Amino acid sequence: MSLKALSNGFLAFWCFVAAFPIIWIAVMSFKTPVDAFDSNPVRVIFGPHTRANIG
């Protein structure tokens, strides 16, 4: 039973790792270039300029 749970957990983790680049590209496609290429990683993730332009 624990081997099955461990195997399922590893599979779920690996699916996330494999899908991360696609998710990252999808999220970055909605950001403005100012946020997408910022040197501060917090600004890249939260995108203050993009949020200001939306609302």
Residue pairs with C-beta under 8 A, 6 or more apart in sequence:
28 36
30 50
31 44
31 47
31 50
32 47
32 49
32 50
32 53
34 49
35 43
35 44
35 47
35 48
35 49
35 50
36 44
36 47
37 44
38 44
43 49
